[in-house]
Amino acid sequence: MRRFFVLLAALLCGVVSPALAAQPAAGISGVASIKGNQCVECHETEATTSHSFHSQCNACHINAVEHLQSHEAREKTKGPNKPPKVVATKPDSKECLSCHKNDSKRMNFAFSDHHKAGVQCRDCHGNHSPKIKSLTAGMTKAGKEAALCASCHKDVMVKFNMRSHHPLREGGVTCVNCHDQHGGKQTTLASKTSQCTQCHQNVRGPHAFDHAPVVEDCTTCHNGHGTPNKKLLALAEPALCLQCHSVAGNRHGQSTGTSNATGNGLVISATALRNCSSCHNAIHGSGIDQHLRF
């Protein structure tokens, strides 16, 4: 009985396979696939470095067949009256998304900041080989992803050289750990604060007394890329704190002297304005003090 099923399977393969082989595979352009080594004859470098999933040329280059036909026609025609040459177009994002549209990482690309800025998939991804093939001296630990981002976002990369910065050049993080290159703010349920506290769990709330900017957005006080101030602060203390808080004279004043006196006769000293977090050190939130001292 087992031999019977083996013979039956062999017969079916012999009948069905030629029928399937006779049907040309269709690319995105809806025309038959280019067979054999027709592209390799001219584009040897691209063909040998192409990814295995991108081996069918006209799946991405939608007029590849027309390009090949015009090339063959020009080869056959002698003299100056050669037919016009059709140049194979580079794939736009819509061609890439025709296959990758159901990928959870890329399904929201239409809403991304990259798409709104007119960035195409090919601007970051090499269809035949990676865009970044080698790393410069300053990016050896940062990796190829960060090096790719740096090729456009040069103003951001400069900040990683500042005194306080996220350890990107040191290899501790990379750009995509914080940024969704295929999505945007409208396509994520996580706030900036919850994204930051995935790593900075020591400041995660909720607290009995929360500092409002901490709950709303960490970047109110911190610059995530790098700053000349300690702890990634966007401004140095007390300038940062005084953007939102006025100085209460009945808590920060001294009774000596009469210059710059407050309404209650107290004088605010320079010592009180030197470093706010020296006293208010539970700046992200406190469980026991509404003034965030402990």
N, C-alpha and C positions, 0 to 999 in steps of 0.2 A: 504493500500500500504506500509506504514511504517513497519507494522508487517511482511509483506512479505520479505522485505530486511533484517530485523533482523534475520528471520529464515534462509534465504539463507546464510547469513554470518556465522551463527552457523554451518550449514551443511558443508560449505567450510572449516572452521577451523577443524572440525572433520575429514575431508578427508585429508587435506594437512598436518596438524600437525604431525600425525604419520609418514608420508613419510619423513618429515624434521628430525624428531627425530631419524629415522633409519640411517641417514647419519652421520657418525662420523666426528666431527670437526677436521680439519687438522691444526697442528702446523707448525712452520717454517721448521721442519725436514721433513715434507711431510708425516708423519705417523699419525695414529689416536691419538686423545687426550687421556690422562689418565683420567679415569672416577672415580667418587666416592671418597672415602677416602683412596685410595691406597698409596698416598705419605704421608698423614697425619699420617698413622699408625707408621711410623718411624720418619718422620720429622715434628713432631707436632709443635715445636717452630717456624720453618720457615713458616709453613703454616698459623699459627694464626697471624703472623706479616706481612704477604705478602700484598702488595698493591692490591686494588681491580682490577686494570688493569693487574696485573701480576698473576692472579689466575690460569692460565693454565700453568702447570709446563713445559711441553715439548715445549712451545712456546719460552722459553729462554734456557732451558737445552736440547740441540738438541738430545742427546742420552738418554733422560730420560726413554723412553719406553724400550730400550735395558737394561738399568740399572734395571728397574723393573722386566723384564723377567729373567734376570740373578739371581736376588734376589729370585724370586719365585722358580726358578730351583734349587738353592742351598738349599732352605728350604725343598724341596721335596726329595732331594738326601741325603741318609744316608751314613755314612762312609767317608773315606778320599778322594774318587774320585769325589769330587764336581766340577761342572763346574767353569770356571774362573769368577771372579766377575768383572762386568763392572761398573766403577765409573762414576757417572754423572758429566759431565764437566761443568765448570762455563762459562757463556756466555761471548764471546768477544764483542768488539765494533761492529763488523759486524752483530751479532745477534740483538743487540740493535738498530742499524741503519736500520735494515730491516723494523722496524715499525716507527722509528723516523726520517727517511731520508728526509721526506717532511716538517719537522719542520723548520721554518725559523731561529730558534736559533741554530740548530744543523746541518744544511745542509752543512756547510763548515768545518766540523770537520776534514776532510781529509787534509785540509791545515793548521790546527792549530798546534801551538807549542807543545801542549800536545800530539797530535797524533804522531808527528815527534819524540818525546821523548819516544814513546812506551807506553804511558799511556792509559789504558783501561777504559771504562765507569765505570766498577765495582770498579775501584780504588777510585773513588770519590762518586759514587752513590751506596747505598745499595739496592739490589734488593728486599729484604724482609723488611728491616728497615733502617732508616737513619744511615749513618756512624758515625756522631757525635750525641750522645744521651744526653750528659751533657756538660756544659761549665766549664772550670777551672776559678779560681778566677780572673785572668788577662783578661779574654775574655768574661766576663758576659755581657758587653755592646756591644762588637764587633759583637756578633752573631755567629750562627753556620756556616754560609758560610765562614766567615773569619777564624774561628777555623779550618775548613776543609782545607783551603789553608795553614794555618800555620803548619799543620801536615807534609807537605813536604817542604815548603818554609820558613824554620826556619831562614835562613840568612836574609831574607827580614823582617821578623817580628821583629827582633832585632832593626831595624832602627826606628820602631815606638816608641821606648823608648828614642830616642834622643830628644835634646832640642827643635828642630823645626821638626814637623811631621804632616802629615795629621791625623785628629782626628778619627782614626779607633778604637782604644781601648776605646775612649769616646763615640762611637756609632754614630758619625757624618757621616761617610762614611763606605762602605764595599768594599772589593776587586773588586767585579764585577761591581761596579760603574765606574771603569776606565778600567778594563781588560775584554776582551771577552774570557771566558774560553773555548768556543767551536769553536772559530775562530782564526784569526791571522791578522797580519798587511796587508797581501795581499788580505784580504777579506772585507776590510772596505774602504769606500770612504772618511772617515773623517781622517784628519791628527791628530797628537798628539796635536798640538796647538788648533785646533777647539774642540777637546775633553776636553781640560783643560778649555777653555773659556766658555764652557757650564755652569760651576759653577763660574768661575772667570770672570764675564762679565765686570767688571770695567776696565780690561786691554785689552778688545777686540778691534781690529782694524776694518777696516783699518784707519791709520792715514796719515796725510799729509807727515810726516817724520817717517818712520817705522824703528825700530831697527831690523836689519836683522835676528839675532838669534830668535827673538820673532816670526817672520813670519815663520821661518823654523821649529823650534822645541823647545818647552819650556824646554825640558830636557837638552838643551845645557848649561843652567845656573842653573837649578833647579833639585834636586833629589826628586821625588814625594813621596817617602816613609818616609824619615827622614834624617836629617843631624845635626851636632853640630852647624851649622851656622844659623843665623836668616833667616827667610823667605825662608826656604828650599833651600838655595844657596848651590851648590855643593862645592864651595870654598869660603873662606872669601874674602872680598874686602881688598886691591886692586888686590890680586892675580888672582881672577876670571877675572877681566876686562883686566889685562895685558896679558892674554893668547891670546887675539886678538888685543888689542890696545897698541900702543906705546905712550909714554908720550911726548906731544908736548912742547918743552922748551919755545917757544914764548908765550904760554898761561899759563903754570904752573910754570915758572921760576921766580926767584927774582934777582934783580940787585946787591944785596949785596953779598960780598964774592967772592972768586975765585976758591974754590975747587969744583970738579965735575961740572965744567962749561960746558954748551952746546956750540954749534958752534957760537951762537950769544952772548956769554958771560954771559948768565943768568944761575942761579943755581936752580935746581929743589929741592924744599924743601920737608921735610917729611910731612909737613902739607897737601901738594897737593896730597899725596899718602895715606892719612889716610882713607878716605872713599869717593870713587868716586861719589856715589849716593847723597852725601850731596849737590853737585852742579848739577849733571846730574840726577835730581830726576824724570824726565819723561822718565825713562829708557825703558819702553815698547813702547813708541811712543809719538810723539808730533805733535800738529797741527800748531805750530807757529815757532819752532826753530829746525834747522837741527842738532844741537848739543844736543838735547834732554834735555834741561835744565828746561823746564817749562811744 
